[in-house]
Amino acid sequence: MANAEKLLKRAGLLLTRMERLLAPAAAATDWNHIAFRWRRGQGLQPVAHPHLIPLESLLCMEPQKQEIVRNTRQFVVGRSANNVLLWGSRGTGKSSLIKAVLHGFADRGLRLVEVEKADLIDLPDIVDRFYGRPERFILFCDDLSFEADDASYKSLKAVLDGSIAAPPENVLIYATSNRRHLLPESMRENQETRMVEGEIHPSEGVEEKISLSERFGLWLSFYPFNQEEYLRIVDHWLATLGARTTTDEATRAAALQWALKRGSRSGRVALQFARDWAGR
């Protein structure tokens, strides 16, 4: 049984190598864009109509905005900066904040490259394309998380910190996730934690999972909005869409009822309500 598993693993690696060799040559990259997607076998594909969000449209996240803007400003002017992990509750603006950063710094040479989780194994090949380029590139990994048997996170670890090749100084990784440690944590691993001479020593499984998120130098945490913050975001989008705000009692009641039905007071839910209400 063990030999069969080894054989299947080797066959899978061989197929992956053959796919890379037989893949059609990617077209030359058109660098006259501010946003790209990585597509295996096709290289960097420009995004003709990127979703640009003004930073001032993102409310109730001032500490997170200040930190990521500061970090990104350091990066675009050539000073040292950190890879960033934005983690926390769903719908609280993690991905929108990264898009807003592109909007704020694109005119200073910032470029955004979206990489799907399934393509993280290509990270070494992706970053190789940026050596010597004058632009500053952020690799955007959205909704990032890994299962226990998912080995693709090792490519991410290597690019973040740990490969024999030095990463380009004009590349950072900004990732969003609902998990702080990106990998699932089990009760069994916590139970394997040992006490040695009065000191706590986490199990090897826990250490492995923490080591991935630790490679991000900056962590930004996002939490659910309270009712006041939710209504403030609703008002912003209602005003943007030309509708009555929650100073109108019927609008306020409808906004709260909408959040109650969805079981969430997030920025995403606030925008969805505003679209529905303004459309009516």
C-alpha positions as MATLAB code, in Angstrom:
seq = 'MANAEKLLKRAGLLLTRMERLLAPAAAATDWNHIAFRWRRGQGLQPVAHPHLIPLESLLCMEPQKQEIVRNTRQFVVGRSANNVLLWGSRGTGKSSLIKAVLHGFADRGLRLVEVEKADLIDLPDIVDRFYGRPERFILFCDDLSFEADDASYKSLKAVLDGSIAAPPENVLIYATSNRRHLLPESMRENQETRMVEGEIHPSEGVEEKISLSERFGLWLSFYPFNQEEYLRIVDHWLATLGARTTTDEATRAAALQWALKRGSRSGRVALQFARDWAGR';
ca = [
       0.000    0.000    0.000;
       2.802    2.405    0.900;
       4.639    1.582   -2.348;
       1.483    2.240   -4.360;
       1.061    5.648   -2.736;
       4.683    6.539   -3.501;
       4.199    5.445   -7.113;
       1.046    7.574   -7.476;
       2.832   10.560   -5.991;
       5.759   10.193   -8.398;
       3.343    9.804  -11.311;
       1.578   13.009  -10.288;
       4.854   14.917  -10.157;
       5.825   13.546  -13.561;
       2.490   14.661  -15.063;
       2.928   18.145  -13.604;
       6.363   18.436  -15.192;
       5.054   17.196  -18.536;
       2.209   19.731  -18.438;
       4.707   22.527  -17.949;
       6.873   21.303  -20.834;
       3.938   20.853  -23.206;
       2.132   24.078  -22.254;
       2.032   26.681  -25.051;
       4.478   29.540  -24.702;
       2.929   32.497  -22.939;
       2.555   35.723  -24.879;
       4.764   38.680  -23.987;
       3.373   40.651  -21.054;
       1.776   44.002  -21.838;
       3.073   46.098  -18.964;
       0.834   49.091  -19.808;
      -1.766   48.012  -17.242;
      -2.068   48.387  -13.491;
      -3.667   45.005  -12.699;
      -2.973   41.461  -13.872;
      -4.112   37.893  -13.311;
      -1.780   34.912  -13.405;
      -3.066   32.110  -15.622;
      -1.122   28.870  -15.798;
       0.166   28.325  -19.327;
      -0.794   31.885  -20.313;
       1.341   33.949  -17.995;
       0.327   37.384  -16.753;
      -2.996   38.442  -18.236;
      -3.803   42.177  -18.040;
      -7.103   43.194  -16.440;
      -8.710   45.691  -18.785;
     -11.216   47.008  -16.253;
      -9.831   46.646  -12.705;
     -12.176   47.152   -9.760;
     -10.836   50.379   -8.286;
     -12.230   51.463   -4.916;
     -11.440   54.865   -3.373;
      -9.925   54.544    0.085;
     -12.411   57.078    1.450;
     -15.270   54.703    0.543;
     -14.088   52.189    3.136;
     -15.483   53.131    6.534;
     -15.046   51.857   10.092;
     -11.578   50.436    9.463;
      -9.344   53.431   10.063;
      -6.559   51.594   11.975;
      -6.287   48.952    9.255;
      -6.342   51.587    6.507;
      -3.612   53.607    8.168;
      -1.353   50.585    8.584;
      -1.698   49.228    5.046;
      -1.357   52.691    3.481;
       1.790   53.344    5.524;
       3.271   49.977    4.563;
       2.397   50.437    0.889;
       3.760   53.987    0.796;
       7.080   52.712    2.163;
       7.066   50.038   -0.524;
       6.364   52.281   -3.524;
       9.079   54.794   -2.578;
      11.662   52.017   -2.289;
      11.923   51.716    1.475;
      11.599   48.454    3.383;
       8.072   47.098    3.898;
       6.323   43.911    4.972;
       4.115   41.272    3.420;
       0.594   41.686    4.814;
      -2.007   39.194    6.038;
      -5.519   40.625    6.377;
      -7.572   38.156    8.382;
     -10.911   38.121   10.144;
     -14.666   38.049    9.677;
     -16.210   37.671    6.247;
     -17.474   40.748    4.429;
     -15.519   43.257    6.514;
     -13.582   44.807    3.624;
     -10.306   42.876    3.512;
     -10.231   42.404   -0.270;
     -11.720   45.848   -0.898;
      -8.913   47.441    1.100;
      -6.276   45.870   -1.148;
      -8.128   47.077   -4.264;
      -8.331   50.535   -2.707;
      -4.574   50.513   -2.124;
      -4.066   49.929   -5.858;
      -6.391   52.846   -6.594;
      -4.391   55.056   -4.250;
      -0.900   54.170   -5.475;
      -1.219   53.085   -9.131;
      -0.002   56.474  -10.332;
       3.215   55.919   -8.330;
       4.076   52.670  -10.064;
       2.122   50.150   -7.962;
       0.778   47.101   -9.798;
      -1.533   44.356   -8.521;
      -1.228   40.707   -9.611;
      -4.026   38.340   -8.576;
      -2.901   34.749   -7.988;
      -5.425   31.988   -7.318;
      -4.653   29.523   -4.550;
      -4.421   26.676   -7.062;
      -1.626   28.546   -8.850;
       0.524   29.246   -5.799;
       2.827   26.451   -6.877;
       3.856   28.814   -9.708;
       4.942   31.597   -7.350;
       8.680   31.158   -7.984;
       8.056   31.455  -11.745;
       5.795   34.482  -11.232;
       8.214   36.511   -9.157;
      11.046   35.759  -11.583;
       9.250   37.975  -14.109;
       9.580   41.033  -11.901;
      13.355   41.148  -11.477;
      14.632   44.381  -12.981;
      11.189   45.891  -13.592;
      10.717   49.542  -12.484;
       7.187   48.929  -11.157;
       6.320   47.751   -7.654;
       4.209   44.581   -7.592;
       1.779   43.314   -4.977;
       0.796   39.663   -5.364;
      -2.838   39.484   -4.250;
      -4.013   36.137   -2.819;
      -7.686   36.411   -1.899;
      -9.581   34.209    0.563;
      -6.472   32.202    1.282;
      -6.693   29.026    3.334;
      -5.311   25.529    3.046;
      -6.505   22.085    3.999;
      -4.390   19.792    6.130;
      -3.188   17.739    3.139;
      -2.627   20.732    0.833;
       1.050   21.045   -0.047;
       0.773   24.209   -2.200;
       1.306   26.408    0.846;
       4.965   25.380    0.830;
       5.530   27.434   -2.326;
       4.029   30.418   -0.520;
       6.287   29.847    2.480;
       9.345   29.684    0.255;
       8.562   32.956   -1.522;
       7.677   34.735    1.707;
      10.855   33.692    3.473;
      12.836   30.537    3.122;
      13.865   29.973   -0.483;
      17.515   29.857   -1.487;
      16.713   32.564   -4.076;
      16.307   36.104   -2.762;
      12.852   37.497   -3.616;
      12.771   40.616   -5.810;
      12.824   43.808   -3.765;
       9.915   45.140   -5.856;
       7.466   42.384   -4.820;
       5.224   41.998   -1.761;
       2.406   39.568   -0.984;
      -0.916   40.812    0.381;
      -3.261   37.960    1.337;
      -6.749   37.838    2.832;
      -8.147   34.983    4.899;
     -10.823   34.127    7.427;
      -8.174   32.122    9.317;
      -5.340   33.761   11.187;
      -3.035   30.777   10.697;
      -4.351   29.874    7.197;
      -4.444   26.160    8.039;
      -7.100   24.208    9.983;
      -6.327   23.589   13.638;
      -7.446   20.413   15.390;
      -8.032   19.611   19.048;
      -5.621   16.677   18.751;
      -2.726   18.989   17.907;
      -3.444   21.188   20.906;
      -3.582   18.113   23.130;
      -0.083   17.195   21.916;
       1.330   20.384   23.437;
       3.921   19.437   26.081;
       5.081   21.047   29.308;
       8.886   20.879   29.672;
      10.421   22.307   32.855;
       7.564   24.731   33.259;
       7.655   25.879   29.612;
       4.904   25.263   27.043;
       6.101   23.563   23.841;
       3.473   23.439   21.061;
       3.202   20.294   18.967;
       4.999   20.076   15.629;
       1.660   20.381   13.824;
       0.846   23.654   15.563;
       4.351   24.973   14.926;
       4.032   24.169   11.214;
       0.765   26.096   10.928;
       1.952   29.106   12.868;
       5.163   29.253   10.826;
       3.211   30.097    7.656;
       1.308   33.107    8.997;
       4.416   34.284   10.866;
       6.089   34.881    7.527;
       3.737   37.832    7.020;
       5.379   40.743    8.790;
       2.150   42.707    9.205;
      -1.138   41.260   10.470;
      -4.328   43.296   10.155;
      -7.377   41.984   12.039;
     -10.985   42.603   10.962;
     -13.981   42.110   13.236;
     -17.766   42.278   12.739;
     -19.249   45.778   12.793;
     -21.575   46.882   15.554;
     -25.004   48.305   14.722;
     -23.843   51.921   14.640;
     -20.968   51.124   12.283;
     -23.221   49.016   10.065;
     -25.743   51.829    9.710;
     -22.976   54.320    8.972;
     -21.814   52.153    6.065;
     -25.397   51.724    4.875;
     -25.834   55.511    4.875;
     -22.655   55.990    2.866;
     -23.791   53.651    0.114;
     -27.376   54.927    0.121;
     -26.108   58.476   -0.319;
     -23.752   57.330   -3.093;
     -26.671   55.666   -4.878;
     -28.939   58.706   -4.398;
     -31.391   57.097   -1.964;
     -32.790   58.167    1.407;
     -30.492   57.389    4.336;
     -31.385   55.761    7.643;
     -32.472   59.119    9.074;
     -35.717   57.932    7.520;
     -37.249   55.500   10.020;
     -38.554   53.113    7.364;
     -35.098   52.908    5.765;
     -33.434   52.327    9.129;
     -35.865   49.550   10.057;
     -35.405   47.897    6.661;
     -31.604   48.043    6.948;
     -31.639   46.403   10.385;
     -34.118   43.772    9.246;
     -31.899   43.009    6.243;
     -28.872   42.426    8.486;
     -30.924   40.270   10.849;
     -32.041   38.021    8.002;
     -28.485   37.679    6.729;
     -27.097   37.018   10.199;
     -24.324   39.548    9.674;
     -23.641   43.276   10.034;
     -20.787   43.471    7.531;
     -19.811   46.017    4.938;
     -20.793   43.570    2.214;
     -24.289   43.180    3.668;
     -24.595   46.979    3.988;
     -23.749   47.449    0.301;
     -26.145   44.703   -0.749;
     -28.965   46.335    1.215;
     -28.176   49.764   -0.261;
     -28.293   48.377   -3.792;
     -31.616   46.673   -3.148;
     -33.180   49.674   -1.381;
     -31.959   52.276   -3.878;
     -33.097   50.078   -6.766;
     -36.598   49.997   -5.328;
];
